[in-house]
Amino acid sequence: MDDENIALHVDNIEKTFGNKRAVSKMSFQVKEKEIFGLLGPNGAGKTTTIRMLLNLIDDYDGKVEIFGGKFTEKTKNTIGYLPEERGLYKNQTSMDVIKYLAALKGIDAKTAEQRATKLMKEMELIEYKDKRIFELSKGTQQKIQIISTIVPEPDLLILDEPFSGLDPLSIKFVINVIKHQNEQGKTIILSTHNLNIAEAVCDRMIVINKGRRVLYGHIDDIKDRYSQNSAIIEYRGNIPKVPGIKKIVQKEHGKAELLLEVEVTPEEILRLLVNNGLAIRKFESQIPTLESIFLTVVEAEKWIKY
């Protein structure tokens, strides 16, 4: 990976709060013009990591470089950040809020209004331009905040749980915004615990658990790495306990995904299940979902103590 194509370089960062290690010796790179997933369960250390990237937490060990250099005031204006904790001025209109937040990034009011109006028309939100924030639904407020994040036209967008609390239509809307921004050449870091969305949207990813990196790389490569360790089964009765099955992920009644130990094959598991009397209608190996891989890895990591 050539350095000139790296938007973000993170080397061995670590942060401790009192006796708790929130992030432990984490390293990764984000390439320019990609959608990069920062994944993990709630409390895994995603937000702490983001705050270190943005220098909101500056007393940490390790090194962060953005577009080849250290974080500076100039760098700040090249980054758009949507925090997990939303915050808009409730008594101001949508447009006034957008213009104010753009001004903090050095964008004049006229330019901000022109860009915001264009975006609001594209996103079918123009009717809310002069509405005050408290008059809007939570989903619409979320969309206005996303617009305010992209109006300054940052080179790097960092979105922390942008789907939190949204209905399915609003989630689809935000996904389309993310994809469109990426098509415009923006580098995007998407922090989420929604593995299905990450699988559909991201190019590469890092999965963290308890502050540690447990998976990292291109999503297709990660899935290939675990391709021999997943099988879908349709059955009647109860799946017996047999050696080699690490976890059973129930999909629906009579259908489950089996997550297998590395040293066994799906064929061996099928033979064991049949020999133990399970009535099987269908059994097939499959490329595992990101969710099943995550469950496998997190299960393997749960011995870690801090």
C-alpha positions as CSV (number, residue, x, y, z in Angstrom):
1,M,0.0,0.0,0.0
2,D,1.7,3.2,-1.2
3,D,2.1,5.9,1.4
4,E,0.8,8.5,-1.1
5,N,-2.6,6.7,-1.2
6,I,-3.0,6.6,2.5
7,A,-5.5,9.0,4.0
8,L,-5.1,7.8,7.6
9,H,-2.2,6.0,9.2
10,V,-2.6,4.7,12.8
11,D,0.4,3.2,14.5
12,N,0.1,1.4,17.8
13,I,-2.3,3.8,19.5
14,E,-3.3,3.1,23.1
15,K,-5.4,4.9,25.7
16,T,-6.1,4.1,29.3
17,F,-8.7,5.7,31.6
18,G,-7.7,5.0,35.2
19,N,-7.2,1.2,35.4
20,K,-9.2,0.5,32.2
21,R,-7.5,0.1,28.9
22,A,-10.0,1.4,26.4
23,V,-7.8,1.0,23.3
24,S,-4.8,-1.4,23.2
25,K,-1.9,-1.0,20.7
26,M,-4.1,-0.6,17.7
27,S,-2.7,-0.1,14.1
28,F,-4.5,0.3,10.8
29,Q,-4.5,2.3,7.6
30,V,-7.3,3.9,5.6
31,K,-6.8,4.4,1.9
32,E,-7.9,7.5,0.1
33,K,-11.3,7.4,-1.6
34,E,-12.5,4.2,0.2
35,I,-15.3,3.4,2.6
36,F,-13.6,2.0,5.7
37,G,-15.6,0.2,8.4
38,L,-14.7,0.7,12.1
39,L,-16.8,-2.2,13.6
40,G,-17.4,-3.6,17.0
41,P,-20.0,-4.0,19.7
42,N,-21.1,-1.2,21.9
43,G,-18.3,-0.4,24.3
44,A,-15.6,-1.9,22.1
45,G,-13.6,1.3,21.9
46,K,-14.8,2.7,18.6
47,T,-15.6,6.2,19.8
48,T,-12.5,6.5,21.9
49,T,-10.5,5.5,18.8
50,I,-12.3,8.2,16.7
51,R,-11.6,10.8,19.4
52,M,-7.9,10.0,19.2
53,L,-7.9,10.3,15.4
54,L,-9.5,13.8,15.7
55,N,-7.2,14.8,18.5
56,L,-10.1,15.3,20.8
57,I,-8.2,13.0,23.1
58,D,-4.5,14.0,22.8
59,D,-2.9,12.3,25.8
60,Y,-2.5,8.8,24.2
61,D,0.4,6.6,23.2
62,G,1.2,5.8,19.6
63,K,1.0,7.9,16.4
64,V,-1.7,9.1,14.0
65,E,-1.1,10.7,10.6
66,I,-3.8,12.2,8.5
67,F,-3.0,12.8,4.8
68,G,0.7,12.3,5.6
69,G,1.1,14.6,8.6
70,K,0.2,15.3,12.2
71,F,-3.2,16.7,13.2
72,T,-3.3,20.5,12.9
73,E,-5.9,23.3,12.7
74,K,-5.5,23.2,8.9
75,T,-6.1,19.4,9.0
76,K,-9.3,19.9,11.0
77,N,-10.9,21.8,8.1
78,T,-10.4,18.8,5.8
79,I,-12.4,16.5,8.1
80,G,-16.1,16.2,8.5
81,Y,-17.2,14.6,11.8
82,L,-20.7,13.3,12.7
83,P,-20.5,12.4,16.4
84,E,-22.5,9.7,18.0
85,E,-23.9,12.2,20.5
86,R,-26.0,14.4,18.2
87,G,-26.3,18.1,18.9
88,L,-28.2,20.8,17.0
89,Y,-29.4,24.2,18.2
90,K,-33.1,23.4,18.8
91,N,-34.5,26.9,18.4
92,Q,-32.6,27.7,15.2
93,T,-33.8,26.9,11.6
94,S,-32.1,24.1,9.7
95,M,-30.4,26.5,7.3
96,D,-29.1,28.7,10.1
97,V,-27.6,25.7,11.9
98,I,-26.0,24.5,8.7
99,K,-24.5,27.9,7.9
100,Y,-23.2,28.3,11.5
101,L,-21.5,24.9,11.5
102,A,-20.0,25.7,8.1
103,A,-18.7,29.0,9.3
104,L,-16.7,27.1,11.9
105,K,-14.9,25.4,9.0
106,G,-14.2,28.7,7.2
107,I,-17.1,28.5,4.7
108,D,-18.9,31.8,4.1
109,A,-22.7,32.0,4.6
110,K,-23.6,32.5,0.9
111,T,-21.5,29.4,-0.2
112,A,-22.9,27.3,2.7
113,E,-26.5,28.2,1.8
114,Q,-25.9,27.4,-1.9
115,R,-24.4,24.1,-1.1
116,A,-27.0,23.3,1.5
117,T,-29.9,24.2,-0.7
118,K,-28.6,21.9,-3.5
119,L,-28.2,19.1,-1.1
120,M,-31.6,19.6,0.5
121,K,-33.2,19.5,-2.9
122,E,-31.4,16.4,-3.9
123,M,-32.4,14.8,-0.6
124,E,-36.0,16.0,-0.7
125,L,-35.5,18.1,2.4
126,I,-36.0,21.6,1.0
127,E,-39.4,22.0,2.8
128,Y,-37.5,21.9,6.1
129,K,-35.1,24.7,5.2
130,D,-36.8,27.3,7.4
131,K,-38.2,24.9,10.0
132,R,-36.7,25.1,13.5
133,I,-34.9,22.0,14.7
134,F,-37.3,21.2,17.5
135,E,-40.1,21.0,14.9
136,L,-38.4,18.2,13.0
137,S,-38.6,14.5,13.6
138,K,-35.5,12.7,15.0
139,G,-34.8,11.2,11.6
140,T,-35.0,14.5,9.8
141,Q,-32.8,16.1,12.4
142,Q,-30.3,13.3,11.7
143,K,-30.4,14.1,8.0
144,I,-29.9,17.8,8.6
145,Q,-26.8,17.0,10.7
146,I,-25.5,14.8,8.0
147,I,-25.9,17.7,5.5
148,S,-24.1,20.1,7.9
149,T,-21.2,17.6,8.0
150,I,-20.8,17.4,4.2
151,V,-21.5,21.1,3.3
152,P,-17.9,22.1,3.9
153,E,-16.9,19.4,1.4
154,P,-14.3,17.7,3.6
155,D,-11.8,15.2,2.1
156,L,-12.4,12.8,5.0
157,L,-15.7,12.0,6.5
158,I,-15.9,10.2,9.9
159,L,-19.4,9.0,10.8
160,D,-19.9,7.6,14.3
161,E,-23.0,5.4,14.4
162,P,-24.9,7.4,11.7
163,F,-27.8,4.8,11.7
164,S,-28.6,4.9,15.4
165,G,-32.3,5.3,16.0
166,L,-33.3,5.6,12.4
167,D,-36.1,3.7,10.7
168,P,-35.4,1.5,7.6
169,L,-36.2,4.2,5.1
170,S,-33.9,6.7,6.8
171,I,-31.2,4.1,7.0
172,K,-31.5,3.5,3.2
173,F,-31.3,7.3,2.8
174,V,-28.1,7.6,4.8
175,I,-26.5,4.7,3.0
176,N,-27.2,6.4,-0.4
177,V,-25.6,9.6,1.0
178,I,-22.5,7.7,2.0
179,K,-22.2,6.0,-1.4
180,H,-22.7,9.3,-3.2
181,Q,-20.1,11.1,-1.2
182,N,-17.7,8.3,-1.9
183,E,-18.4,8.5,-5.6
184,Q,-17.4,12.2,-5.3
185,G,-14.0,11.1,-4.2
186,K,-14.4,11.4,-0.4
187,T,-12.7,9.0,2.0
188,I,-15.2,7.7,4.6
189,I,-14.7,6.1,7.9
190,L,-18.0,4.5,9.0
191,S,-18.2,3.5,12.7
192,T,-21.1,1.1,13.3
193,H,-22.2,-2.0,15.2
194,N,-24.5,-2.9,12.3
195,L,-22.6,-5.6,10.5
196,N,-25.1,-6.1,7.7
197,I,-24.8,-2.5,6.6
198,A,-21.0,-2.6,6.9
199,E,-20.9,-5.7,4.7
200,A,-23.0,-4.0,2.0
201,V,-21.2,-0.6,2.1
202,C,-17.6,-0.9,3.2
203,D,-14.5,-1.8,1.1
204,R,-12.2,-2.7,4.0
205,M,-12.7,-2.8,7.7
206,I,-11.2,-3.2,11.2
207,V,-13.2,-5.1,13.8
208,I,-12.3,-4.2,17.4
209,N,-13.4,-5.9,20.6
210,K,-12.5,-4.8,24.1
211,G,-10.2,-2.2,22.6
212,R,-8.2,-4.7,20.6
213,R,-8.0,-5.3,16.8
214,V,-9.4,-8.7,16.1
215,L,-10.0,-8.5,12.3
216,Y,-8.6,-6.2,9.7
217,G,-8.5,-6.1,5.9
218,H,-10.7,-6.3,2.8
219,I,-14.1,-7.8,3.5
220,D,-13.9,-10.4,0.7
221,D,-10.5,-11.5,1.9
222,I,-11.8,-11.9,5.5
223,K,-14.8,-13.9,4.3
224,D,-12.6,-16.1,2.2
225,R,-10.4,-16.7,5.2
226,Y,-13.4,-18.1,7.1
227,S,-15.1,-19.8,4.2
228,Q,-14.5,-23.3,5.4
229,N,-15.9,-22.6,8.8
230,S,-19.6,-22.0,8.1
231,A,-22.5,-24.2,7.0
232,I,-26.2,-23.6,6.7
233,I,-28.5,-26.4,7.9
234,E,-32.2,-27.1,7.6
235,Y,-33.4,-29.7,10.1
236,R,-36.1,-31.2,12.3
237,G,-35.7,-31.6,16.0
238,N,-32.8,-30.3,18.1
239,I,-29.2,-30.0,17.0
240,P,-27.2,-32.4,19.2
241,K,-23.9,-31.3,20.8
242,V,-21.1,-32.6,18.7
243,P,-17.4,-31.7,18.8
244,G,-16.3,-29.2,16.2
245,I,-19.3,-26.8,16.3
246,K,-18.2,-23.6,17.9
247,K,-21.5,-21.8,17.8
248,I,-25.1,-22.2,16.4
249,V,-26.7,-19.0,15.0
250,Q,-30.4,-19.6,14.8
251,K,-31.9,-18.0,11.6
252,E,-35.5,-19.2,11.9
253,H,-37.4,-22.3,13.1
254,G,-35.6,-25.3,11.6
255,K,-32.8,-23.3,10.0
256,A,-29.4,-22.3,11.5
257,E,-25.9,-21.4,10.6
258,L,-23.2,-23.5,12.2
259,L,-19.9,-21.9,13.0
260,L,-17.2,-24.5,13.0
261,E,-13.8,-25.0,14.6
262,V,-10.9,-24.4,12.2
263,E,-9.6,-28.0,12.4
264,V,-12.9,-29.7,11.2
265,T,-14.6,-29.8,7.8
266,P,-18.3,-29.3,7.1
267,E,-18.4,-32.9,5.8
268,E,-17.1,-34.2,9.1
269,I,-19.8,-32.2,11.0
270,L,-22.5,-33.5,8.7
271,R,-21.5,-37.1,9.4
272,L,-21.5,-36.5,13.1
273,L,-25.0,-35.0,13.1
274,V,-26.4,-37.8,11.0
275,N,-24.8,-40.4,13.2
276,N,-26.4,-38.6,16.2
277,G,-29.8,-39.0,14.7
278,L,-30.6,-35.5,13.5
279,A,-33.1,-35.3,10.6
280,I,-31.4,-33.1,8.0
281,R,-33.3,-31.6,5.0
282,K,-30.5,-29.5,3.7
283,F,-26.8,-29.0,4.6
284,E,-24.4,-26.8,2.7
285,S,-21.2,-24.9,3.1
286,Q,-21.4,-21.2,2.5
287,I,-19.3,-18.1,2.5
288,P,-20.0,-16.8,6.1
289,T,-21.7,-13.5,6.8
290,L,-19.8,-10.8,8.5
291,E,-22.1,-11.3,11.5
292,S,-21.1,-15.0,11.8
293,I,-17.4,-14.2,11.5
294,F,-17.7,-11.5,14.1
295,L,-19.5,-13.9,16.5
296,T,-16.7,-16.5,16.0
297,V,-13.9,-14.0,16.6
298,V,-15.5,-12.3,19.6
299,E,-16.1,-15.7,21.1
300,A,-12.5,-16.5,20.6
301,E,-11.4,-13.2,22.2
302,K,-13.6,-13.3,25.3
303,W,-10.7,-14.7,27.4
304,I,-8.9,-11.3,27.1
305,K,-8.7,-9.5,30.5
306,Y,-7.6,-6.0,31.2
